[in-house]
Amino acid sequence: MQLIRGLPDPDRFPHGCVVTIGNFDGVHLGHQAVLRQAAALAESGSLPLVVMTFEPLPREFFRPDAPVARLTRLRERVCFIRELGAERPIAEALIVLPFTRRLADMPAEDFVRHIFVETLKARQVVIGDDFRFGHGRQGDFALLERMGAQSGFGVQAADTMQVDGERVSSTRIRAHLAERDVAGAARLLGRPVTLCGRVTHGDKRGRQLGFPTANVALNRRLSPLRGVFVVDAELPDGSIHSGVANVGTRPTVSGGDARLEVHLFDFDRDIYGQILRVRFLHPLRDERKFDSLADLVAQIQLDEQSARAWLAPRPGD
């Protein structure tokens, strides 16, 4: 799957393509259904599938003072979309449109004409049932259907998905994560809650306390998670290691920016610079400020004991 930043050359898809467009924050089960519906349509017409998303997310552009807690950074969105394909990529290309003032002010009709018709030569367009686009969010399924009839492309909308009676949406997943309900969020995501990032050098305080940690910069203005969790972490070599992770600002040691710190059990390897894929399995507690480092160490010891107990095989497993 080719990652294309900005619009491609108009000759990139000379015979047309199937296009699906959305924020895809989280690439949850609803997004996956849209992508698979578009992929099936592309395969039936022997056409390439083009997925289009935005960076930054539109809400981040319009409300920089009230950023949304992102479920996935761009790197994670790309990875999760790529992994939907079993034997081959689900899409031929993922286009990342920079969400700028010019794009925000573009009338919906111009968006369809310039991007879908002239540049991508869309033969089919698939969207989620609540997707809006163009200036003032005036673009919707009805407008696409009308312009499609005029310009020669078909339009399909994917139905809203529900799991156990709950609507699948990024908003609902954020609500689960705000309560540290990683199981509820995973049910709507269709996979464990996952954060990815590069291991960086920290202040080495964890090692000094007897609990060395892999420090992962979140690069999020606002994290959807806070607290201490049982996790497993996958390294680039495919090995998976259990541990405990803290997501937060480390108030006991006057930490600043939000950070992901992962203590892996029985692990002593140099992994600086490697990409760590951390899956959140079970909540342990909220992050809180302790009166002393000794109190913090005692709690970390309890966290490790609780995590190992949770991870231990149950009778009958």
C-alpha positions in Angstrom: 0.0 0.0 0.0 1.5 3.3 -1.1 1.4 6.2 1.3 0.7 9.5 -0.7 0.9 12.8 1.1 -1.2 15.3 -0.8 -3.1 14.7 -4.0 -1.4 12.5 -6.5 -0.8 13.3 -10.2 -4.1 13.1 -12.2 -2.5 10.4 -14.3 -1.9 8.1 -11.2 -5.2 6.2 -11.7 -5.9 6.5 -15.5 -8.7 3.9 -15.5 -10.4 5.1 -12.3 -10.6 3.7 -8.8 -12.9 3.1 -5.9 -12.5 5.8 -3.2 -13.3 5.7 0.5 -12.7 8.7 2.7 -12.9 9.4 6.4 -10.9 10.4 9.5 -10.5 6.7 10.4 -9.3 7.6 13.9 -8.9 4.3 15.7 -9.6 2.2 12.6 -12.3 0.5 14.6 -14.8 -2.1 13.6 -17.0 0.4 11.8 -14.1 1.8 9.8 -13.0 -1.7 9.0 -16.5 -2.5 7.7 -16.3 0.6 5.4 -12.9 -0.4 4.2 -13.9 -4.0 3.5 -17.0 -2.9 1.7 -15.0 -0.6 -0.5 -12.4 -3.3 -1.1 -15.0 -5.8 -2.2 -16.4 -3.2 -4.6 -13.0 -2.5 -6.0 -12.3 -6.2 -6.5 -15.6 -6.8 -8.3 -14.8 -4.0 -10.7 -11.1 -4.9 -11.1 -10.2 -1.4 -9.8 -7.7 -0.1 -7.3 -9.0 1.0 -3.9 -7.8 4.4 -2.7 -8.3 5.3 1.0 -8.2 9.0 1.8 -7.8 10.6 5.3 -6.7 13.9 6.8 -3.8 15.2 8.9 -4.4 16.9 11.2 -7.9 15.7 12.0 -10.5 18.4 11.0 -11.5 18.9 14.7 -7.9 19.6 15.6 -7.7 22.2 12.9 -11.0 23.9 13.9 -10.6 23.6 17.7 -6.9 23.8 18.5 -7.9 25.0 22.0 -9.9 21.9 22.6 -8.1 19.0 20.9 -9.7 15.6 20.7 -7.9 12.7 22.4 -6.6 10.8 19.4 -7.0 7.1 19.3 -4.3 6.7 16.6 -1.5 8.8 15.3 -1.0 8.8 11.5 1.7 6.0 11.8 -0.8 3.8 13.7 -3.6 4.5 11.2 -1.4 3.5 8.4 -0.3 0.3 10.2 -3.8 -0.8 11.1 -5.2 -0.1 7.6 -2.3 -2.0 6.1 -2.8 -5.0 8.4 -6.5 -5.4 7.3 -5.2 -7.1 4.2 -4.6 -10.8 4.8 -2.6 -11.9 1.8 -2.2 -8.5 0.1 -2.9 -4.9 1.1 -6.5 -4.0 1.3 -5.8 -0.8 -0.6 -3.4 0.2 -3.3 -2.9 3.7 -1.9 -3.6 5.7 1.3 -3.8 9.4 0.5 -3.2 11.8 3.4 -4.6 15.2 2.7 -3.1 18.1 4.7 -6.1 19.7 6.4 -5.5 23.4 5.7 -7.5 26.5 5.6 -7.8 26.2 1.8 -9.3 22.7 2.2 -11.6 23.7 5.0 -13.0 26.6 2.9 -13.4 24.5 -0.2 -17.1 24.1 -1.2 -18.3 20.5 -1.1 -19.1 20.6 -4.9 -15.6 21.8 -5.7 -14.1 19.0 -3.4 -16.0 16.4 -5.3 -15.2 17.8 -8.7 -11.5 18.5 -8.2 -10.6 15.5 -6.0 -13.0 12.7 -6.8 -13.6 13.4 -10.5 -10.7 15.3 -12.0 -7.8 13.9 -9.9 -8.8 10.4 -8.9 -11.3 9.6 -11.6 -13.5 7.8 -9.1 -15.8 5.1 -10.4 -17.3 4.4 -6.9 -17.2 6.3 -3.6 -17.9 4.6 -0.3 -18.4 6.6 2.9 -19.6 6.0 6.5 -23.2 7.0 7.1 -22.3 10.1 9.2 -19.4 11.4 7.1 -19.5 15.1 6.1 -17.1 17.1 4.1 -16.5 20.5 2.4 -17.1 24.0 3.7 -19.6 24.1 6.5 -19.9 20.3 6.4 -22.3 20.7 3.5 -21.1 17.5 1.7 -23.1 14.4 2.5 -24.4 11.2 0.9 -27.2 13.0 -1.0 -24.8 15.5 -2.6 -22.4 12.7 -3.6 -25.3 10.8 -5.1 -26.5 13.8 -7.1 -23.0 14.7 -8.4 -22.2 11.0 -9.0 -25.2 10.8 -11.3 -23.9 13.8 -13.2 -20.2 12.8 -13.3 -20.5 9.0 -13.7 -19.6 7.5 -10.4 -21.6 5.4 -8.0 -22.0 6.0 -4.3 -22.5 3.6 -1.4 -22.9 4.3 2.3 -21.9 1.8 5.0 -24.5 1.2 7.7 -23.8 2.1 11.3 -22.3 -0.9 13.2 -23.3 -2.0 16.6 -21.6 -4.4 19.0 -23.7 -5.8 21.9 -26.2 -3.0 21.3 -23.6 -0.2 21.4 -22.9 2.0 18.4 -19.3 1.6 17.2 -17.7 5.1 17.0 -14.5 6.8 18.0 -16.5 8.9 20.5 -17.7 5.8 22.3 -14.2 4.3 22.4 -12.9 7.5 23.9 -15.6 7.4 26.5 -14.5 3.8 27.5 -10.9 4.9 27.7 -11.7 7.9 29.9 -12.9 5.3 32.4 -9.8 3.1 31.8 -12.2 0.5 30.3 -9.8 -1.1 27.9 -11.9 -4.2 27.5 -14.9 -2.1 26.4 -12.8 -0.1 24.0 -11.2 -3.3 22.6 -14.7 -4.7 21.9 -15.4 -1.8 19.6 -12.0 -1.6 18.1 -11.9 -5.3 17.2 -8.4 -5.6 18.8 -6.6 -4.6 22.0 -6.1 -0.9 22.7 -2.6 -0.2 21.2 -0.1 2.7 21.4 3.0 2.6 19.2 6.1 4.7 19.4 9.9 4.9 19.4 11.8 4.1 22.6 13.7 7.2 23.7 16.2 8.1 26.4 14.5 9.3 29.6 15.8 10.5 32.9 16.8 6.9 34.0 14.8 7.4 37.2 13.0 4.1 36.8 16.3 2.2 36.6 17.5 4.0 39.7 14.4 2.9 41.5 14.9 -0.7 40.5 12.3 -0.7 37.8 13.8 0.1 34.4 11.3 1.4 31.9 11.1 1.9 28.2 10.1 5.5 27.6 7.9 6.2 24.6 7.1 9.7 23.6 3.4 9.8 22.8 3.5 12.8 20.4 -0.1 13.5 21.2 -1.5 16.8 22.5 -4.0 14.8 24.5 -3.8 11.1 25.3 -6.9 8.9 25.4 -5.5 6.9 28.2 -4.3 7.7 31.7 -3.2 5.4 34.5 -1.4 2.1 35.1 -2.2 -1.0 33.1 -1.2 -4.6 32.5 0.3 -4.7 29.0 2.2 -6.7 26.6 4.7 -5.1 24.2 5.8 -6.3 20.8 9.3 -5.5 19.5 10.2 -5.2 15.8 11.6 -8.7 15.9 8.1 -10.1 16.7 8.9 -11.0 20.3 6.2 -10.2 22.9 6.9 -9.3 26.5 4.5 -8.8 29.4 4.8 -5.9 31.8 3.2 -2.8 33.4 2.8 0.6 31.8 2.1 4.0 33.1 0.5 6.7 30.9 0.7 10.1 32.4 2.8 13.0 33.6 4.6 11.4 36.5 3.4 13.8 39.2 5.5 12.3 42.0 8.7 13.3 40.2 7.3 16.6 38.8 7.0 15.2 35.3 5.8 17.4 32.5 4.6 16.1 29.1 2.4 13.0 28.9 4.6 9.9 28.5 4.2 6.2 28.1 6.6 4.3 30.4 6.7 0.5 30.1 8.4 -1.8 32.6 8.8 -5.2 31.0 9.1 -8.2 33.3 12.4 -10.2 33.3 13.8 -8.1 30.4 17.2 -6.6 30.1 17.9 -5.6 26.5 18.9 -2.3 24.9 15.9 -1.3 22.7 16.6 2.4 22.4 15.4 3.7 19.0 13.2 0.7 18.3 9.4 0.9 17.7 7.4 -0.5 20.6 3.9 -1.7 20.1 2.1 -1.7 23.5 -1.2 -3.4 24.0 -3.3 -2.5 27.0 -4.8 -5.6 28.6 -6.2 -4.6 32.0 -6.4 -1.5 34.2 -4.7 -1.5 37.6 -5.1 2.0 39.0 -5.2 5.7 38.3 -2.0 7.7 38.2 -1.5 9.6 41.4 1.1 11.6 43.3 2.9 9.9 46.2 4.3 11.6 49.2 7.8 10.0 48.7 9.8 8.0 46.3 9.7 5.1 48.8 5.9 5.1 48.6 6.1 5.2 44.8 8.5 2.2 44.8 6.2 0.3 47.2 3.2 0.9 44.9 5.2 -0.2 41.8 6.0 -3.4 43.5 2.3 -4.0 44.2 1.5 -3.1 40.6 3.9 -5.7 39.4 2.5 -8.4 41.8 -1.1 -7.5 40.6 -0.1 -7.7 37.0 1.7 -11.0 37.3 -1.3 -12.4 39.2 -3.6 -11.2 36.4 -1.4 -12.7 33.7 -1.0 -16.1 35.5 -2.8 -19.0 33.9 -6.2 -19.7 35.4 -7.3 -23.3 36.2 -8.7 -24.8 33.1 -6.9 -22.5 30.7 
